[in-house]
Amino acid sequence: MTEPDFVRSFQIEGMNVRGRIVHLTDVADRVLAAHAYPESVSRVVGEALTLAALLGASLKFEGVLTLQTRSDGPLRMVVADFSSPGTLRACATFDHDAVAALGGVPTFADLVGKGSLAITIDPGGDMERYQGIVPLEGAGLAEAATTYFEQSEQIPTRIRLAVATLISRGDAKPHWRAGGIVIQNLAALGGHAAPQPGQDTEEDWNRASILFSTIEPHELVDPQVEAERLLFRLYHEDGVRVFETEPLSFGCRCSADRVSSVLSQYPESDIRELAEDDGFVKATCEFCSATYAFSPDELLRAQAAT
């Protein structure tokens, strides 16, 4: 049985075109329902979560891929990251009143205003981090990410993202679901194999892109539309090869030790002032909403030990 949260790679036969498709069910609902963001904010966070999975699954090493938007609009920042081999998390910072003032269905441009999308790859260890930054332009994160690949990586790319709430039979409330798909023209990099004699790689890419453009948003989030079914509809005339699914899950890297390490860097006077009425200094993770509590003396002991 297919995992409810997965990424699956595929290859269009006879073309230097490969891609990935992502379905997020439990992960999307875990992230978005827990934060209870306004619907318009949740949709952008869901897109970021899906995009992180689509791009992070291409990593060939243990590492972290992070997407981060910064902008001057009501939705000031969105952060989503993918940690190998397949854990995701995301959160947002926004002005509640300004988002509410936009009404029920604001455009992406209304939400973010002017800003940028940064894509950071951290291989960990002694390896150097890589970061690319592009403007937040167009109708959503998919367009900004497409610009990143075509300008920074010189890889022709097409991306579609979708986020929706669905009500399953027997459920009392709707659940979030997200999905996405990407194709890339590997011929720009020499491809996975040398072109056949007489093969027109530009025409191949044009054909793949035109078929890709027929994808409807509901096809990426409808539980009845399996990944194989969508790929068959798109590319059955050419043939499409799908690879094993890779499971995805929610995961947060926060821990009591990490939070304590940050708080213990404050001066003693600040630590004691941060203590609440019950005598504990508390911090809540923006990603998973876990709350950590420490006594001031505990933090001061950790400070003295460093």
PyMOL commands that set and color helices and strands:
alter all, ss='L'
color gray80, all
select helices_A, chain A and resi 26-35+39-56+96-101+108-112+141-153+186-189+201-212+218-221+227-235+256-263+268-274+296-305
alter helices_A, ss='H'
color red, helices_A
select strands_A, chain A and resi 6-12+17-24+64-71+75-83+87-94+115-122+130-135+157-166+175-185+240-247+249-250+281-284+291-294
alter strands_A, ss='S'
color yellow, strands_A
deselect
rebuild
show_as cartoon
